[in-house]
């Protein structure tokens, strides 16, 4: 009988076989996965001996609790999003689940909603210097930030700031103000906000898609109405009803960038104006045509059923604010000029109103009103004069009437043309003309006598005054354009 060869120390044959629980543990794992049971037992014995085992267990329990809270919040918000909740509803739900204030900003950092019972009065203002620093940091970093409180600003509370984006497209921002944030709270809220930002991004992207589709549909109707692409008056009426504007008189507005070429910057400005106008006039139907914006705008009537002048002025003022933008026109950028047509209750007349609005823009630009709101009804005689294609004919008419005054002023610098213009605009009042010219009434009287001596005009004759007024308007319009008579 042969005797088994002795095994070298350290080999499997030389090690004692494990028994009991150790044998089960060892045999159930591959050699690479086997746990050094002796070491684990020794570690547990050392932890138990130093009273650290409860601390380890408590830490693991706390970590599990945080994860469960994060998952619970995210699951509830995801469920609400799948059931069609909008971004505002998600903000309210997040505020309730966190027991904190939740602020949702749009991509331009405007306040979209502020949710949370008993939340501090945020007083959000995107032009606040402290807010601007935060917004610049958010735009540059594109990641969640923990922002400390900024004294004497709208950020008097510290906050968590989380961008909401899909790829390179910014859809908004989440802010979670907390006056204890500087004290070093845990990262649970930051973790949750980072996760739920994805849900907000999907919801906002869906909203934007729906809004874009609706805007395109309305823009197509606007184009059809102002271009005359309808069958008859009934078809035009159905189209205006689809815009929700059938019960009020409407007008057409045209906003145009005063530039020969269309650049990306100009298109961006037109889009910014469209967004601003929809805030000023929420019911407006808008179509973007390159560097031009075409609008069908609702208008109110007064109690007598006539056009409301106050409403007209308020609308013009609101559009003027939108044209200027919140921070004014950047230096070097061309102005946006807006023309407003008269009103109508007949949808089939909208093509004619488009022409009025376009003429208002063109004439307003020619008489020095670029960057303003020009109403067609206030253009007066310019409606006729500046639609004449051959401007040389206009200049010839003005020269026939006022040529001697033009040449006399060029050599004597007496300002006779200016005096005549002010006198006629002040309804032939010597006193009012003298006040506007800042001279004595006798001076105005002397200049008017000199005008009648140099020209065949008799300023006591209404027809001569009309001819003189037309000639003065032609001169003023062409001086603004930088043109002049061909002599």
TIGU-709748 format. One line per 3 residues: number of its first residue (from 1); their letters; for each residue y, z, x of C-alpha. Coordinates in nm, 3 decimals, decimal comma. Layout:
// residues N
NUM = A = Y:Z:X  ...
//
This chain:
// residues 487
1 = XXX = 0,000:0,000:0,000  0,331:-0,109:0,145  0,628:0,117:0,160
4 = XXX = 0,962:-0,019:0,024  1,204:-0,099:0,297  1,490:0,143:0,320
7 = XXX = 1,823:0,005:0,195  2,138:0,016:0,399  2,387:0,279:0,300
10 = XXX = 2,630:0,166:0,032  2,397:-0,086:-0,130  2,286:-0,071:-0,496
13 = XXX = 1,947:0,061:-0,398  2,099:0,348:-0,201  2,337:0,463:-0,489
16 = XXX = 2,204:0,700:-0,759  2,172:0,537:-1,102  2,425:0,665:-1,359
19 = XXX = 2,294:0,854:-1,655  2,430:0,949:-2,001  2,779:0,834:-2,098
22 = XXX = 2,841:0,712:-1,748  2,535:0,488:-1,769  2,655:0,343:-2,102
25 = XXX = 3,002:0,279:-1,968  2,878:0,124:-1,649  2,616:-0,098:-1,804
28 = XXX = 2,848:-0,231:-2,076  3,095:-0,379:-1,825  3,067:-0,645:-1,561
31 = XXX = 3,103:-0,531:-1,200  3,466:-0,653:-1,199  3,551:-0,458:-1,518
34 = XXX = 3,377:-0,126:-1,453  3,611:0,174:-1,488  3,594:0,438:-1,215
37 = XXX = 3,495:0,707:-1,459  3,508:0,980:-1,203  3,866:0,902:-1,118
40 = XXX = 3,968:0,887:-1,489  3,802:1,223:-1,552  3,979:1,365:-1,249
43 = XXX = 4,315:1,229:-1,371  4,268:1,379:-1,715  4,170:1,709:-1,560
46 = XXX = 4,484:1,708:-1,345  4,709:1,622:-1,644  4,547:1,892:-1,851
49 = XXX = 4,591:2,137:-1,566  4,965:2,065:-1,541  5,030:2,057:-1,919
52 = XXX = 5,148:1,691:-1,902  4,881:1,553:-2,134  5,079:1,640:-2,451
55 = XXX = 5,385:1,472:-2,298  5,193:1,151:-2,232  5,045:1,151:-2,582
58 = XXX = 5,387:1,217:-2,737  5,543:0,930:-2,540  5,273:0,690:-2,652
61 = XXX = 5,315:0,805:-3,010  5,693:0,754:-2,996  5,647:0,407:-2,851
64 = XXX = 5,402:0,317:-3,127  5,648:0,449:-3,387  5,925:0,228:-3,247
67 = XXX = 5,701:-0,076:-3,255  5,595:-0,001:-3,611  5,962:0,034:-3,714
70 = XXX = 6,054:-0,294:-3,546  5,764:-0,475:-3,710  5,842:-0,324:-4,050
73 = XXX = 6,207:-0,434:-4,037  6,120:-0,783:-3,915  5,839:-0,824:-4,171
76 = XXX = 6,068:-0,727:-4,458  6,346:-0,959:-4,346  6,100:-1,244:-4,287
79 = XXX = 5,959:-1,194:-4,637  6,309:-1,199:-4,786  6,398:-1,513:-4,589
82 = XXX = 6,081:-1,687:-4,712  6,176:-1,596:-5,068  6,511:-1,772:-5,024
85 = XXX = 6,751:-1,491:-4,933  7,076:-1,619:-4,784  7,242:-1,487:-4,469
88 = XXX = 7,460:-1,242:-4,660  7,160:-1,094:-4,840  6,978:-1,061:-4,509
91 = XXX = 7,281:-0,880:-4,365  7,279:-0,632:-4,653  6,905:-0,572:-4,616
94 = XXX = 6,931:-0,525:-4,238  7,214:-0,274:-4,285  7,002:-0,076:-4,533
97 = XXX = 6,694:-0,077:-4,311  6,888:0,029:-4,003  7,122:0,265:-4,183
100 = XXX = 7,404:0,101:-3,987  7,692:-0,140:-4,037  7,603:-0,507:-3,990
103 = XXX = 7,874:-0,768:-3,939  7,802:-1,141:-3,965  8,049:-1,382:-3,802
106 = XXX = 8,061:-1,760:-3,839  8,058:-1,996:-3,536  8,441:-1,978:-3,519
109 = XXX = 8,414:-1,596:-3,509  8,557:-1,559:-3,858  8,425:-1,270:-4,068
112 = XXX = 8,154:-1,390:-4,303  8,037:-1,052:-4,435  8,035:-0,683:-4,347
115 = XXX = 7,744:-0,487:-4,495  7,652:-0,119:-4,492  7,727:0,168:-4,726
118 = XXX = 7,992:0,399:-4,586  8,055:0,159:-4,299  8,377:0,200:-4,103
121 = XXX = 8,668:-0,024:-4,193  8,621:-0,293:-3,932  8,951:-0,476:-3,985
124 = XXX = 8,809:-0,778:-3,804  9,057:-1,021:-3,653  8,929:-1,294:-3,422
127 = XXX = 9,278:-1,326:-3,263  9,269:-0,965:-3,142  9,274:-0,961:-2,756
130 = XXX = 8,974:-0,725:-2,737  8,783:-0,939:-2,984  8,866:-1,254:-2,787
133 = XXX = 8,718:-1,101:-2,472  8,400:-1,019:-2,663  8,381:-1,366:-2,815
136 = XXX = 8,433:-1,534:-2,480  8,157:-1,320:-2,332  7,923:-1,404:-2,621
139 = XXX = 7,995:-1,776:-2,591  7,939:-1,770:-2,215  7,635:-1,539:-2,197
142 = XXX = 7,451:-1,660:-2,510  7,237:-1,346:-2,508  7,245:-1,003:-2,674
145 = XXX = 7,514:-0,776:-2,530  7,589:-0,406:-2,557  7,968:-0,385:-2,585
148 = XXX = 8,161:-0,060:-2,534  8,452:0,043:-2,752  8,790:-0,117:-2,671
151 = XXX = 9,077:0,123:-2,753  9,367:-0,010:-2,961  9,171:-0,309:-3,086
154 = XXX = 8,942:-0,405:-3,373  8,655:-0,305:-3,140  8,739:0,063:-3,160
157 = XXX = 8,365:0,115:-3,211  8,107:0,011:-2,955  7,869:-0,248:-3,087
160 = XXX = 7,561:-0,454:-3,031  7,652:-0,824:-3,022  7,380:-1,084:-3,072
163 = XXX = 7,439:-1,462:-3,083  7,264:-1,663:-3,354  7,177:-2,008:-3,224
166 = XXX = 6,923:-2,286:-3,233  6,917:-2,465:-2,901  7,275:-2,547:-2,797
169 = XXX = 7,410:-2,507:-3,153  7,588:-2,182:-3,231  7,542:-2,078:-3,594
172 = XXX = 7,705:-1,735:-3,590  7,700:-1,387:-3,441  7,561:-1,046:-3,543
175 = XXX = 7,760:-0,735:-3,462  7,626:-0,383:-3,521  7,917:-0,139:-3,471
178 = XXX = 7,830:0,218:-3,375  8,071:0,483:-3,249  7,783:0,646:-3,061
181 = XXX = 7,678:0,334:-2,872  7,860:0,445:-2,558  7,650:0,759:-2,553
184 = XXX = 7,340:0,564:-2,464  7,129:0,525:-2,776  6,782:0,374:-2,744
187 = XXX = 6,719:0,001:-2,749  6,547:-0,010:-3,088  6,842:-0,163:-3,273
190 = XXX = 6,901:-0,413:-2,995  6,535:-0,512:-3,004  6,542:-0,552:-3,382
193 = XXX = 6,870:-0,747:-3,377  6,731:-0,982:-3,113  6,423:-1,050:-3,324
196 = XXX = 6,601:-1,091:-3,657  6,859:-1,325:-3,500  6,585:-1,589:-3,517
199 = XXX = 6,548:-1,531:-3,892  6,924:-1,557:-3,935  6,924:-1,876:-3,729
202 = XXX = 6,663:-2,039:-3,953  6,844:-1,925:-4,267  7,186:-2,044:-4,147
205 = XXX = 7,041:-2,374:-4,027  6,889:-2,426:-4,372  7,220:-2,339:-4,536
208 = XXX = 7,404:-2,577:-4,306  7,159:-2,856:-4,388  7,207:-2,797:-4,761
211 = XXX = 7,585:-2,785:-4,721  7,585:-3,101:-4,510  7,378:-3,287:-4,767
214 = XXX = 7,608:-3,171:-5,046  7,915:-3,268:-4,844  7,772:-3,614:-4,775
217 = XXX = 7,698:-3,664:-5,143  8,052:-3,562:-5,241  8,199:-3,776:-4,963
220 = XXX = 8,009:-4,079:-5,093  8,154:-4,021:-5,442  8,504:-3,983:-5,296
223 = XXX = 8,468:-4,313:-5,107  8,345:-4,489:-5,421  8,632:-4,359:-5,637
226 = XXX = 8,921:-4,428:-5,400  8,777:-4,769:-5,302  8,735:-4,879:-5,663
229 = XXX = 8,356:-4,901:-5,641  8,287:-4,813:-6,004  8,191:-5,024:-6,303
232 = XXX = 8,461:-4,921:-6,548  8,673:-4,625:-6,655  8,370:-4,445:-6,800
235 = XXX = 8,180:-4,481:-6,474  8,482:-4,350:-6,281  8,502:-4,055:-6,521
238 = XXX = 8,134:-3,974:-6,465  8,189:-3,979:-6,090  8,488:-3,745:-6,109
241 = XXX = 8,280:-3,515:-6,331  8,014:-3,504:-6,059  8,282:-3,364:-5,830
244 = XXX = 8,369:-3,094:-6,084  8,726:-3,223:-6,121  8,720:-3,378:-6,468
247 = XXX = 8,916:-3,103:-6,644  9,228:-3,109:-6,426  9,475:-3,370:-6,303
250 = XXX = 9,395:-3,483:-5,950  9,580:-3,639:-5,661  9,469:-3,814:-5,344
253 = XXX = 9,557:-3,686:-4,999  9,522:-3,866:-4,667  9,543:-3,680:-4,334
256 = XXX = 9,563:-3,905:-4,030  9,583:-3,852:-3,657  9,883:-4,034:-3,513
259 = XXX = 9,703:-4,209:-3,229  9,604:-4,566:-3,150  9,255:-4,479:-3,027
262 = XXX = 8,993:-4,242:-3,163  8,854:-3,991:-2,915  8,593:-3,719:-2,949
265 = XXX = 8,870:-3,459:-2,942  9,044:-3,632:-3,231  8,724:-3,640:-3,435
268 = XXX = 8,676:-3,270:-3,365  9,029:-3,203:-3,489  8,960:-3,395:-3,810
271 = XXX = 8,644:-3,190:-3,863  8,839:-2,869:-3,799  9,098:-2,982:-4,053
274 = XXX = 8,824:-3,054:-4,308  8,689:-2,702:-4,267  9,039:-2,552:-4,293
277 = XXX = 9,123:-2,757:-4,604  8,807:-2,647:-4,784  8,924:-2,289:-4,732
280 = XXX = 9,275:-2,366:-4,859  9,154:-2,577:-5,153  8,788:-2,482:-5,218
283 = XXX = 8,746:-2,744:-5,496  8,868:-3,031:-5,279  8,633:-3,327:-5,236
286 = XXX = 8,662:-3,466:-4,884  8,548:-3,773:-4,693  8,591:-3,819:-4,317
289 = XXX = 8,670:-4,173:-4,208  8,698:-4,178:-3,829  9,037:-4,028:-3,742
292 = XXX = 9,134:-4,004:-4,109  9,053:-3,756:-4,383  9,059:-3,869:-4,748
295 = XXX = 9,076:-3,597:-5,013  9,064:-3,578:-5,391  9,255:-3,260:-5,471
298 = XXX = 9,276:-3,068:-5,798  9,622:-2,997:-5,936  9,737:-2,753:-6,202
301 = XXX = 9,974:-2,818:-6,491  10,235:-2,582:-6,624  10,227:-2,450:-6,979
304 = XXX = 10,417:-2,750:-7,111  10,151:-2,982:-6,969  10,380:-3,129:-6,703
307 = XXX = 10,326:-3,137:-6,329  10,376:-2,794:-6,179  10,633:-2,816:-5,900
310 = XXX = 10,541:-2,468:-5,777  10,176:-2,567:-5,752  10,285:-2,883:-5,570
313 = XXX = 10,481:-2,683:-5,314  10,205:-2,423:-5,271  9,947:-2,694:-5,208
316 = XXX = 10,174:-2,868:-4,956  10,237:-2,536:-4,778  9,863:-2,458:-4,764
319 = XXX = 9,783:-2,801:-4,624  10,065:-2,766:-4,371  9,907:-2,441:-4,246
322 = XXX = 9,571:-2,617:-4,221  9,731:-2,904:-4,027  9,884:-2,662:-3,778
325 = XXX = 9,562:-2,465:-3,733  9,537:-2,090:-3,662  9,681:-2,125:-3,310
328 = XXX = 9,900:-2,430:-3,352  9,851:-2,776:-3,209  9,741:-2,774:-2,844
331 = XXX = 9,995:-2,932:-2,606  9,948:-3,305:-2,560  9,734:-3,355:-2,870
334 = XXX = 9,860:-3,602:-3,133  9,982:-3,454:-3,464  9,801:-3,475:-3,795
337 = XXX = 10,019:-3,612:-4,075  9,920:-3,570:-4,441  10,034:-3,784:-4,733
340 = XXX = 10,001:-3,666:-5,095  10,000:-3,905:-5,391  10,125:-3,844:-5,743
343 = XXX = 9,881:-3,696:-5,997  9,664:-3,859:-6,258  9,415:-3,761:-6,526
346 = XXX = 9,257:-4,108:-6,522  8,989:-4,140:-6,254  9,015:-4,520:-6,254
349 = XXX = 9,367:-4,489:-6,105  9,246:-4,323:-5,784  9,254:-4,649:-5,578
352 = XXX = 9,629:-4,677:-5,655  9,677:-4,312:-5,560  9,500:-4,376:-5,228
355 = XXX = 9,761:-4,643:-5,153  10,038:-4,395:-5,237  9,894:-4,134:-5,001
358 = XXX = 9,851:-4,391:-4,722  10,209:-4,513:-4,770  10,330:-4,153:-4,755
361 = XXX = 10,159:-4,109:-4,417  10,287:-4,439:-4,281  10,644:-4,396:-4,403
364 = XXX = 10,653:-4,028:-4,309  10,548:-4,117:-3,955  10,816:-4,387:-3,936
367 = XXX = 11,099:-4,158:-4,048  11,014:-3,880:-3,806  10,789:-3,656:-4,013
370 = XXX = 10,472:-3,674:-3,803  10,267:-3,357:-3,824  10,405:-3,270:-4,170
373 = XXX = 10,293:-3,296:-4,531  10,474:-3,591:-4,694  10,470:-3,623:-5,073
376 = XXX = 10,495:-3,976:-5,208  10,734:-3,875:-5,484  10,992:-3,740:-5,234
379 = XXX = 11,017:-4,061:-5,029  11,282:-4,207:-5,259  11,415:-4,544:-5,157
382 = XXX = 11,195:-4,547:-4,845  10,907:-4,648:-5,070  11,076:-4,986:-5,111
385 = XXX = 11,255:-5,029:-4,781  10,985:-4,951:-4,530  10,715:-5,153:-4,702
388 = XXX = 10,894:-5,474:-4,610  10,684:-5,642:-4,346  10,966:-5,813:-4,156
391 = XXX = 11,172:-5,526:-4,013  11,420:-5,775:-3,868  11,529:-5,855:-4,224
394 = XXX = 11,606:-5,489:-4,283  11,802:-5,468:-3,961  11,997:-5,781:-4,054
397 = XXX = 12,090:-5,627:-4,389  12,204:-5,301:-4,224  12,403:-5,494:-3,964
400 = XXX = 12,573:-5,704:-4,231  12,689:-5,389:-4,407  12,754:-5,146:-4,121
403 = XXX = 12,765:-5,364:-3,809  13,136:-5,301:-3,742  13,078:-4,923:-3,763
406 = XXX = 12,780:-4,941:-3,528  12,983:-5,127:-3,265  13,291:-4,908:-3,314
409 = XXX = 13,085:-4,590:-3,268  12,930:-4,738:-2,952  13,270:-4,768:-2,789
412 = XXX = 13,470:-4,484:-2,948  13,199:-4,218:-3,010  13,368:-4,117:-3,336
415 = XXX = 13,045:-4,079:-3,537  13,151:-4,289:-3,835  12,793:-4,380:-3,935
418 = XXX = 12,692:-4,014:-3,920  12,997:-3,915:-4,128  12,916:-4,180:-4,389
421 = XXX = 12,552:-4,062:-4,409  12,646:-3,696:-4,457  12,919:-3,780:-4,709
424 = XXX = 12,679:-3,986:-4,925  12,400:-3,727:-4,897  12,642:-3,455:-5,010
427 = XXX = 12,722:-3,652:-5,328  13,062:-3,764:-5,203  13,188:-3,407:-5,160
430 = XXX = 13,453:-3,383:-4,886  13,418:-3,007:-4,866  13,036:-3,008:-4,832
433 = XXX = 13,045:-3,297:-4,582  13,303:-3,113:-4,370  13,087:-2,800:-4,371
436 = XXX = 12,778:-2,995:-4,260  12,974:-3,181:-3,989  13,161:-2,864:-3,888
439 = XXX = 13,499:-3,035:-3,905  13,806:-3,006:-4,129  13,810:-3,188:-4,463
442 = XXX = 14,111:-3,388:-4,343  13,897:-3,517:-4,056  13,631:-3,636:-4,301
445 = XXX = 13,897:-3,801:-4,517  14,045:-3,980:-4,215  13,703:-4,108:-4,104
448 = XXX = 13,623:-4,241:-4,452  13,952:-4,429:-4,456  13,867:-4,577:-4,115
451 = XXX = 13,521:-4,683:-4,249  13,685:-4,873:-4,536  13,925:-5,037:-4,291
454 = XXX = 13,645:-5,159:-4,062  13,407:-5,278:-4,340  13,441:-5,448:-4,676
457 = XXX = 13,312:-5,131:-4,843  13,502:-4,959:-5,122  13,351:-4,609:-5,138
460 = XXX = 13,500:-4,553:-5,482  13,273:-4,832:-5,613  12,918:-4,705:-5,709
463 = XXX = 12,760:-5,037:-5,610  12,921:-5,030:-5,266  12,810:-4,670:-5,219
466 = XXX = 12,450:-4,770:-5,303  12,459:-5,060:-5,056  12,604:-4,832:-4,788
469 = XXX = 12,341:-4,565:-4,855  12,056:-4,816:-4,821  12,199:-4,948:-4,495
472 = XXX = 12,232:-4,594:-4,357  11,869:-4,514:-4,448  11,750:-4,826:-4,265
475 = XXX = 11,945:-4,724:-3,954  11,810:-4,369:-3,961  11,450:-4,482:-4,007
478 = XXX = 11,465:-4,729:-3,724  11,643:-4,489:-3,490  11,353:-4,246:-3,532
481 = XXX = 11,109:-4,525:-3,440  11,317:-4,619:-3,136  11,377:-4,971:-3,269
484 = XXX = 11,711:-5,142:-3,283  11,879:-5,455:-3,406  11,825:-5,776:-3,216
487 = X = 12,174:-5,883:-3,104
//
